[in-house]
Amino acid sequence: MTSSSDRSLPAAESINPATPSQVDGFLSVPSADLVLTHDDSGQCLSFFWKDAERYGVKPEQWVGQSLADTVAPLGLTPYLDRVRQVLDYLLPLRFEYPFYCAGKYLVFDLTISPILMPHGTATTVVATGQFRYLASEATALEIINALLSSRPSLHSDRHHKRITQVIWNIRRSLDLQLIWQQTVDGLGEALDLSRCLIGPYQPDCSHLEIVAEYRHPSLPSLLGTKLSLDEPYLAQALASLRPIAVSAAEPFPEPTPSILAIATCYQDQPNGIIILHEYDRARLWSDVEIDLLREVADQVGTGIAHASLFEESRNMAAELQRVNESLMQQHSDLEEARQQAEAASRLKSEFLANTSHELRTPLNGVIGFLKLILDGMADDPEEQQQFIQEAYRSAIHLLHVINDILDIAKIEAGKMQLDLNPIRLDDLLNEVENFMLHQAQQKNLGFEIRTPATRDEVILYGNYQRLLQVLLNLVGNAIKFTHEGSVTISAEVLPGKVVVQGEEKPGSVKISVADTGIGVSLEKQDKLFQSFSQVDGSRTRQYGGTGLGLAISQKLVEAMGGVVNFFSMGEGLGSTVTFTVPLYQDPVMITAPLADSADLLL
């Protein structure tokens, strides 16, 4: 045992921010002789004393009792005053204090720590102590008097309380931006700084970008500024992981009398830098402030590491989600492509079946009528001539079918080449009338051609044979699918320049083929211009045809710089097909004469 005469009293109070109690709300001291928890009134909640039996004390007697009624701190009021400081500022205190038991004064080296609740407050403390020595009553009173005369300043306590709250908030957050901003705000307010900056550190980066700042309103913002890591004080802070103070540094726009920089780290690896500025005075950083800064830097480094891992895991989850959605989309696209391929294969099979029928029918006609002639079945030259004409018509029909098949093959192979030349619209329409009028009259259909009112001829720019093929196909379809009513062909001049094969033309002509036929339902109109596709297989068998006419017509018109459109209000409501052809020259239009005032009044 050490006598009171040869011992040296430690400082009356010492705050060590690096102790676990500041962060976790409790302190675990190895080989503690005394451990007890109580509230601010001295009500004991739990008790352990290694030498309790030696002094005839039963631990269970302390629980639920006031400290003044059992083994008591000498002068309970000064002791509870220290306890209330711990609860007020949420900071641990360490000091020597005498306890009185069985007529003895036992001096313990005490550490009192707040027990933090989830919402960041505390109502109870844990006191841990190591027995130092037995003291006389005078020495015990001397210790208490020293405590009373050395109460820490409220200003310093406010700093510690603010820093403790910052650390508490950092440990509860996984938001990087929030951690950065709370760090600079907490340090700036607690240490009364002119400015506090923070930036993340990446080993492969040559600069430090400021991502959060606290500053006095009179100072300009440095948010987003990039500081070179070649600056000596920054490089030294990263290398040493200790606070580095300098009196001046660049590239800040104002004079900087006092700067302190410290690296945040996790597992001894830096991950950021905190920079403190003081412009008002040449500040000397105290040991307490340095210790506080070290503790904050350690906690911020841990918070940054945890938040970064969380952010990486969240980004990875988002990337996995994106990849999964991409794979699902690819699967959906592949499934759609498979269905389209199957549909195309089915359509081509149906097309081949229909085409074989279309080829076989006229071919049988040619062979049949020629066989009749060869077998001498004609009764007279007139009937023989009739057989020859029927064989010729069947051969022409067969040629048209074969031409359609060859045309679509060329178009799909990209080998359809068209020579464009000036074409008289009247010539084109007259030839269509010569070919198709008789067919319309055979079905008792009205047949009308309407041309635009112009003073001169309308000259188109296209390929005559292909335009005739398109018109014959469209008019033929209109007649074939119309049982009563009429078929009308009309032309209309459209102003507006168009470009065809690199040449600019003054306008275009819209040619329309309208009928009062069977029409097409709205949901089936998208199949009209598909190769190898018929809107309705039953109609194909009923009316005949390969289903290539509209597809070929569309490709031919587009190759000549035009556009094809189809309109029908539904089944039984007729249909209209329009296509445009570029003008070779702009015709002079005829306008209706203006009525005089008398006519207007009438």
C-alpha positions in Angstrom: 0.0 0.0 0.0 1.3 3.5 -0.9 1.2 6.1 1.8 -0.5 9.5 1.2 2.8 11.3 1.7 4.7 9.6 -1.2 1.9 9.5 -3.8 1.4 12.1 -6.5 -2.2 13.2 -7.2 -3.2 12.9 -10.9 -5.0 15.7 -12.6 -8.3 16.3 -11.0 -10.1 15.4 -14.2 -8.9 14.0 -17.5 -11.0 13.4 -20.6 -9.7 10.8 -23.0 -11.8 10.9 -26.2 -10.1 7.8 -27.5 -11.7 5.6 -24.8 -14.5 3.3 -26.0 -17.0 4.9 -23.6 -17.2 8.1 -25.7 -18.6 6.1 -28.6 -20.3 3.1 -27.3 -21.7 4.5 -24.0 -19.8 2.2 -21.7 -16.3 1.5 -20.6 -14.7 -1.9 -20.1 -11.6 -1.6 -17.9 -9.5 -4.7 -17.6 -9.3 -6.2 -14.1 -11.7 -3.5 -12.6 -12.0 -3.8 -8.8 -15.3 -1.9 -8.7 -18.1 -1.8 -11.2 -21.5 -0.3 -10.5 -24.4 1.3 -12.4 -26.7 4.0 -11.0 -28.8 7.0 -12.0 -28.2 10.7 -11.4 -29.7 10.5 -7.9 -27.3 7.8 -6.7 -29.9 4.9 -6.9 -27.8 1.8 -7.4 -28.9 -0.6 -10.2 -26.1 -3.1 -10.2 -22.9 -3.7 -8.1 -19.7 -5.6 -8.2 -16.7 -5.1 -5.8 -13.9 -7.6 -5.7 -13.1 -7.0 -2.0 -16.8 -6.8 -0.8 -16.5 -9.9 1.4 -13.3 -8.7 2.9 -15.1 -5.5 4.2 -18.2 -7.4 5.2 -20.4 -6.0 2.4 -23.0 -8.0 0.6 -23.4 -6.9 -3.0 -27.1 -7.7 -3.2 -27.7 -5.2 -0.4 -26.5 -2.3 -2.7 -29.0 -3.0 -5.6 -32.0 -0.7 -5.3 -30.4 1.3 -2.5 -28.9 4.8 -2.4 -25.1 5.0 -2.5 -25.3 7.1 0.7 -26.7 4.2 2.7 -24.0 1.6 2.0 -20.5 1.8 0.7 -20.6 5.5 -0.2 -18.5 8.0 -2.1 -17.2 10.4 0.4 -19.2 13.6 0.0 -21.9 12.2 -2.2 -22.9 15.7 -3.6 -19.5 16.4 -5.4 -19.6 12.8 -6.8 -23.2 13.2 -8.2 -22.2 16.6 -9.6 -19.6 14.7 -11.8 -22.3 12.1 -12.7 -24.6 14.8 -13.9 -21.8 16.3 -16.0 -21.4 13.0 -17.7 -25.1 12.7 -18.4 -25.4 16.3 -19.6 -22.5 16.2 -22.0 -22.6 12.4 -22.8 -18.8 12.3 -22.2 -16.9 10.0 -19.8 -14.9 11.5 -16.9 -11.9 10.0 -15.2 -10.7 11.0 -11.8 -9.7 9.8 -8.3 -12.4 9.6 -5.7 -12.4 8.3 -2.1 -15.1 5.8 -0.9 -16.0 5.3 2.8 -16.6 1.7 4.1 -16.2 0.2 7.6 -14.3 3.2 8.9 -11.8 3.1 6.0 -11.2 5.6 3.2 -10.5 3.7 -0.1 -9.3 5.7 -3.0 -10.3 4.4 -6.5 -9.2 5.5 -9.9 -12.8 6.0 -11.3 -14.1 6.3 -14.9 -17.7 7.2 -15.2 -19.3 6.7 -18.6 -22.8 7.4 -19.9 -25.0 4.5 -21.0 -26.3 5.8 -24.3 -29.8 4.9 -25.3 -30.8 4.4 -29.0 -32.1 8.0 -29.3 -28.7 9.4 -28.2 -29.6 10.3 -24.6 -28.6 8.8 -21.2 -30.1 8.6 -17.7 -27.7 6.1 -16.1 -23.9 5.7 -15.8 -21.5 2.9 -15.3 -18.7 3.6 -12.8 -15.6 1.4 -13.0 -12.7 1.8 -10.6 -9.3 0.3 -9.7 -8.3 0.5 -6.1 -5.3 2.8 -5.6 -4.7 3.0 -1.8 -6.1 3.5 1.6 -6.0 7.2 2.7 -6.5 9.2 5.8 -9.6 11.3 6.3 -7.5 14.5 5.6 -6.2 13.1 2.3 -9.6 12.0 1.3 -11.0 15.5 1.9 -8.0 17.0 0.0 -8.9 14.9 -3.0 -12.5 16.1 -2.9 -11.5 19.8 -2.5 -9.2 19.4 -5.5 -12.1 18.2 -7.6 -14.3 21.1 -6.5 -11.6 23.6 -7.5 -10.9 22.1 -10.9 -14.3 21.7 -12.5 -13.8 21.8 -16.4 -15.0 24.8 -18.3 -18.5 24.7 -19.8 -17.1 25.8 -23.2 -14.9 22.8 -23.4 -17.8 20.5 -22.4 -20.0 21.9 -25.1 -17.3 21.0 -27.6 -17.1 17.5 -26.4 -20.8 17.1 -26.3 -21.2 18.3 -29.9 -18.4 16.0 -31.1 -19.9 13.1 -29.3 -23.3 13.7 -31.0 -21.5 14.0 -34.4 -19.8 10.6 -33.8 -23.1 9.1 -32.7 -24.8 10.3 -35.9 -22.0 9.1 -38.1 -22.2 5.6 -36.7 -25.9 5.5 -37.4 -25.7 6.6 -41.0 -24.9 4.8 -44.2 -25.3 8.0 -46.4 -21.9 9.2 -47.5 -23.0 12.8 -48.2 -24.7 13.0 -44.8 -21.6 11.7 -43.1 -19.4 14.2 -44.8 -21.7 17.1 -44.1 -22.3 16.2 -40.4 -18.5 15.9 -39.9 -17.6 19.4 -41.2 -20.6 21.0 -39.5 -19.9 19.3 -36.2 -16.2 20.1 -36.2 -16.8 23.6 -37.5 -19.2 24.4 -34.7 -17.5 22.5 -31.9 -14.0 24.0 -32.6 -15.3 27.5 -33.7 -13.6 27.2 -37.1 -13.6 29.7 -40.0 -13.9 26.8 -42.4 -13.9 23.0 -42.3 -13.5 20.9 -45.5 -13.6 17.2 -46.3 -12.8 15.2 -49.4 -12.6 11.4 -50.2 -9.2 9.9 -51.0 -8.6 7.4 -53.8 -5.1 5.9 -54.1 -5.2 6.2 -57.9 -6.3 9.8 -57.9 -3.9 12.8 -57.9 -6.3 15.3 -56.4 -8.7 15.7 -53.5 -12.1 17.0 -54.4 -14.0 18.9 -51.7 -17.4 17.3 -51.3 -18.6 19.1 -48.1 -17.8 22.2 -46.3 -18.6 24.3 -43.2 -17.6 28.0 -43.6 -18.2 31.4 -42.1 -20.7 33.3 -44.3 -18.1 35.9 -45.2 -15.8 33.3 -46.8 -16.2 32.1 -50.4 -17.3 28.5 -51.0 -14.6 25.9 -51.9 -17.1 23.2 -52.6 -16.0 21.2 -55.6 -12.5 22.6 -55.5 -9.8 20.1 -56.4 -6.6 20.2 -54.3 -3.5 18.6 -55.5 -2.3 15.7 -53.3 1.3 16.9 -54.0 0.8 19.6 -51.5 3.2 18.7 -48.7 0.8 19.0 -45.8 -1.8 16.8 -47.6 0.9 14.2 -48.6 2.2 14.2 -45.0 -1.3 13.7 -43.5 -1.9 10.7 -45.8 1.5 9.2 -45.1 1.5 9.7 -41.3 -2.3 9.4 -40.5 -1.7 12.1 -37.9 -2.8 15.7 -37.7 -0.5 18.0 -39.7 -0.6 21.7 -38.8 0.8 24.4 -41.2 0.8 28.2 -41.1 0.1 28.8 -44.8 -0.8 26.8 -47.9 -1.9 27.2 -51.5 -4.2 27.3 -53.5 -6.7 29.0 -51.2 -7.7 32.5 -52.2 -7.3 34.1 -48.8 -4.3 34.2 -46.4 -4.4 31.1 -44.2 -2.8 31.7 -40.8 -3.7 28.3 -39.4 -4.5 25.0 -41.1 -4.8 21.6 -39.7 -5.2 18.5 -41.9 -5.8 14.9 -40.8 -6.6 11.8 -42.9 -9.6 9.6 -42.1 -8.7 6.0 -42.3 -10.1 2.5 -42.0 -7.9 -0.5 -41.0 -4.9 1.8 -41.3 -5.7 2.8 -44.9 -6.6 6.5 -45.6 -10.0 7.1 -47.3 -10.4 10.9 -46.9 -8.9 14.1 -45.6 -10.4 16.6 -43.2 -9.0 20.2 -43.5 -9.5 22.9 -40.7 -9.0 26.6 -41.4 -8.8 29.4 -38.9 -8.5 32.9 -40.4 -9.2 35.2 -37.5 -6.1 34.4 -35.5 -2.9 32.3 -35.5 -4.5 29.4 -33.7 -2.5 26.9 -31.6 -4.3 23.6 -31.6 -4.6 22.2 -28.0 -3.9 18.6 -27.1 -7.6 18.1 -26.3 -8.6 19.4 -29.8 -6.0 17.2 -31.4 -7.3 14.2 -29.5 -10.9 15.1 -30.5 -9.9 15.4 -34.1 -8.1 12.0 -34.1 -11.2 10.4 -32.6 -13.5 12.1 -35.2 -11.2 11.1 -38.0 -11.2 7.5 -36.9 -14.9 7.3 -36.6 -15.5 9.2 -39.9 -13.0 6.8 -41.7 -15.0 3.8 -40.3 -18.3 5.5 -41.3 -17.0 6.2 -44.8 -15.8 2.6 -45.2 -19.1 1.2 -44.1 -21.1 3.6 -46.2 -18.9 2.9 -49.2 -19.4 -0.8 -48.9 -23.1 -0.3 -48.6 -23.1 2.0 -51.7 -21.0 -0.6 -53.6 -23.4 -3.4 -52.5 -26.4 -1.3 -53.5 -24.8 -0.4 -56.9 -23.9 -4.1 -57.4 -27.5 -5.0 -56.6 -28.7 -2.3 -59.0 -26.3 -3.6 -61.7 -27.4 -7.2 -61.1 -31.0 -6.0 -61.4 -30.2 -4.2 -64.6 -28.4 -7.2 -66.0 -31.3 -9.4 -65.0 -33.7 -7.1 -66.7 -31.5 -7.0 -69.8 -31.4 -10.8 -69.8 -35.1 -11.0 -69.4 -35.6 -8.5 -72.2 -33.2 -10.5 -74.4 -35.1 -13.6 -73.6 -38.3 -11.8 -74.5 -36.8 -10.5 -77.7 -35.6 -14.0 -78.6 -39.0 -15.4 -77.8 -40.6 -12.8 -80.0 -38.1 -13.4 -82.8 -38.7 -17.1 -82.5 -42.5 -16.6 -82.8 -42.0 -14.2 -85.7 -39.7 -16.8 -87.4 -42.3 -19.5 -86.9 -45.0 -17.1 -88.2 -42.9 -16.3 -91.2 -42.2 -19.9 -91.9 -45.9 -20.7 -91.6 -46.7 -17.8 -93.9 -44.2 -18.9 -96.4 -45.6 -22.4 -96.3 -49.1 -21.0 -96.9 -47.7 -18.8 -99.6 -46.1 -21.7 -101.4 -49.4 -23.7 -101.2 -51.3 -20.7 -102.6 -48.6 -20.0 -105.2 -48.5 -23.6 -106.3 -52.3 -23.4 -106.8 -52.0 -20.1 -108.7 -49.2 -21.5 -110.9 -51.0 -24.8 -111.5 -54.4 -23.3 -112.5 -53.3 -21.2 -115.5 -50.7 -23.9 -116.5 -53.5 -26.5 -116.6 -55.5 -24.1 -118.7 -52.7 -23.7 -121.2 -52.1 -27.5 -121.4 -55.8 -28.3 -121.5 -56.7 -26.0 -124.3 -53.6 -27.0 -126.3 -54.4 -30.7 -125.8 -57.9 -30.1 -127.1 -56.5 -28.5 -130.3 -53.9 -31.3 -130.7 -56.6 -34.0 -130.3 -58.7 -32.3 -132.9 -61.5 -31.6 -130.5 -62.3 -28.3 -132.1 -65.3 -28.6 -134.3 -64.5 -25.6 -136.6 -61.7 -23.0 -137.0 -63.7 -20.5 -134.9 -63.8 -22.9 -131.9 -60.1 -23.7 -132.4 -59.3 -19.9 -132.4 -61.3 -19.7 -129.1 -59.2 -22.5 -127.6 -56.0 -20.7 -128.6 -57.2 -17.4 -127.1 -58.1 -19.1 -123.8 -54.6 -20.8 -123.7 -53.0 -17.4 -124.4 -54.9 -15.7 -121.6 -53.9 -18.6 -119.2 -50.3 -18.2 -120.3 -50.4 -14.4 -119.7 -51.9 -15.0 -116.2 -49.1 -17.5 -115.6 -46.6 -15.0 -116.7 -48.0 -12.4 -114.3 -47.7 -14.8 -111.4 -44.2 -15.7 -112.3 -43.3 -12.0 -112.6 -44.7 -11.3 -109.2 -42.5 -14.1 -107.7 -39.4 -12.8 -109.5 -40.1 -9.2 -108.4 -40.4 -10.0 -104.7 -37.3 -12.1 -104.9 -35.4 -9.3 -106.5 -36.7 -6.8 -103.9 -35.8 -8.9 -100.9 -32.4 -9.5 -102.4 -31.9 -5.8 -102.9 -31.3 -6.2 -106.6 -34.3 -4.2 -107.9 -32.9 -1.3 -109.9 -35.2 1.3 -111.4 -34.5 3.9 -114.1 -36.6 7.0 -113.5 -37.8 9.2 -116.4 -40.5 11.8 -117.2 -43.9 10.2 -117.5 -47.2 11.8 -118.7 -49.9 11.1 -116.1 -52.6 11.0 -118.8 -50.7 8.3 -120.7 -50.4 6.2 -117.6 -54.1 6.5 -116.6 -55.3 5.9 -120.2 -53.5 2.6 -120.4 -54.9 1.6 -117.0 -58.4 2.4 -118.3 -57.7 0.3 -121.5 -56.7 -2.7 -119.4 -59.2 -2.5 -116.5 -62.4 -0.9 -117.8 -63.6 -4.1 -119.4 -63.1 -6.1 -116.2 -65.1 -3.5 -114.2 -67.9 -3.5 -116.8 -68.1 -7.3 -116.7 -69.0 -7.0 -112.9 -71.4 -4.1 -113.6 -69.1 -1.7 -111.5 -68.8 2.0 -112.0 -65.4 3.0 -113.3 -64.2 6.6 -113.1 -60.8 8.4 -113.5 -60.4 11.9 -112.1 -57.4 14.1 -113.0 -56.3 17.4 -111.4 -57.3 20.6 -113.1 -54.2 22.0 -114.7 -53.4 24.2 -117.7 -50.7 21.9 -118.9 -49.9 18.3 -118.7 -48.9 16.7 -115.4 -45.5 15.1 -115.8 -44.4 12.5 -113.3 -40.9 11.3 -112.5 -40.7 7.6 -112.3 -40.5 4.2 -114.1 -43.4 3.8 -116.5 -43.6 0.0 -116.5 -43.4 -0.2 -112.7 -46.0 2.6 -112.1 -48.3 0.8 -114.6 -47.7 -2.4 -112.7 -48.6 -0.8 -109.4 -51.8 0.8 -110.8 -52.9 -2.4 -112.5 -52.4 -4.3 -109.3 -54.3 -1.8 -107.1 -57.1 -1.4 -109.6 -57.3 -5.1 -110.2 -57.6 -5.7 -106.4 -60.3 -3.1 -106.2 -62.3 -4.7 -109.0 -61.7 -8.2 -107.6 -62.9 -7.4 -104.1 -65.9 -5.2 -105.1 -69.2 -6.9 -105.9 -71.3 -3.8 -106.4 -70.7 -0.1 -106.5 -67.7 1.5 -108.2 -64.0 1.9 -108.5 -62.6 5.4 -108.7 -59.1 6.5 -109.6 -58.1 10.1 -108.8 -55.0 12.2 -108.9 -54.1 15.3 -106.9 -51.1 17.6 -107.1 -49.3 18.1 -103.8 -46.9 21.1 -103.3 -43.7 20.8 -101.5 -40.2 19.8 -102.6 -39.1 16.2 -102.5 -35.7 14.6 -103.1 -35.5 11.5 -105.3 -32.2 9.7 -106.0 -30.3 12.8 -105.0 -32.4 15.1 -107.2 -34.8 17.8 -105.9 -38.3 17.8 -107.5 -40.9 20.5 -107.2 -43.7 18.4 -105.6 -45.6 15.1 -105.9 -48.9 13.6 -107.2 -51.1 11.5 -104.9 -52.9 8.8 -106.8 -55.9 7.2 -105.0 -57.7 4.0 -105.9 -61.0 3.8 -104.0 -63.6 1.1 -104.1 -66.9 0.2 -102.4 -65.8 -3.4 -101.8 -65.5 -5.8 -98.9 -63.0 -3.6 -97.0 -60.6 -4.8 -94.3 -61.0 -5.0 -90.5 -58.8 -2.6 -88.5 -56.9 -5.3 -86.7 -55.9 -7.0 -90.0 -54.7 -4.0 -91.9 -51.1 -4.4 -90.7 -50.8 -7.6 -92.7 -51.6 -6.0 -96.0 -48.1 -5.0 -96.9 -46.3 -8.0 -95.5 -44.6 -10.3 -98.0 -46.1 -13.9 -98.2 -49.0 -12.8 -96.1 -52.7 -12.8 -96.8 -55.2 -11.0 -94.7 -57.5 -14.0 -94.7 -56.6 -17.4 -96.1 -60.2 -18.2 -96.9 -60.5 -15.1 -99.0 -57.3 -16.0 -100.8 -58.8 -19.3 -101.8 -62.1 -17.5 -102.8 -60.6 -14.7 -104.8 -57.2 -16.1 -105.8 -53.9 -14.4 -105.8 -50.5 -14.8 -104.2 -50.7 -12.1 -101.6 -47.6 -10.4 -103.1 -49.3 -7.6 -105.0 -49.5 -4.9 -102.3 -46.1 -5.8 -100.9 -44.5 -5.5 -104.4 -46.4 -2.2 -105.0 -45.2 -0.7 -101.8 -41.6 -1.6 -102.5 -41.8 -0.2 -106.0 -43.4 3.1 -105.0 -40.8 3.5 -102.2 -38.0 2.8 -104.7 -39.3 5.7 -106.8 -39.4 8.1 -103.7 -43.1 7.7 -102.9 -45.2 6.5 -100.0 -48.1 4.0 -100.0 -51.1 4.1 -97.5 -54.2 2.0 -97.0 -57.5 3.2 -95.5 -60.6 1.2 -94.6 -63.2 1.8 -91.9 -63.8 -1.9 -91.6 -65.3 -5.0 -93.3 -68.0 -4.1 -95.8 -67.1 -0.4 -95.8 -64.8 -0.3 -98.9 -61.2 0.7 -99.0 -58.8 3.3 -100.5 -55.1 2.8 -101.4 -53.0 5.9 -102.1 -49.5 6.4 -103.2 -47.3 9.3 -104.2 -45.1 9.9 -107.2 -42.6 12.8 -107.5 -43.4 15.5 -110.1 -41.0 16.1 -112.9 -42.1 19.7 -113.3 -44.6 21.9 -111.4 -47.8 22.3 -113.5 -49.9 25.4 -113.7 -53.1 24.9 -111.8 -56.5 26.1 -112.9 -58.4 28.1 -110.2 -62.2 28.5 -110.0 -63.3 32.0 -111.2 -64.4 34.4 -108.4 -68.1 35.1 -108.2 -69.2 38.7 -108.6 -71.0 40.6 -105.8 -74.5 39.8 -107.2 -73.7 36.1 -107.2 -72.5 36.2 -103.6 -75.8 38.0 -102.6 -77.9 35.4 -104.4 
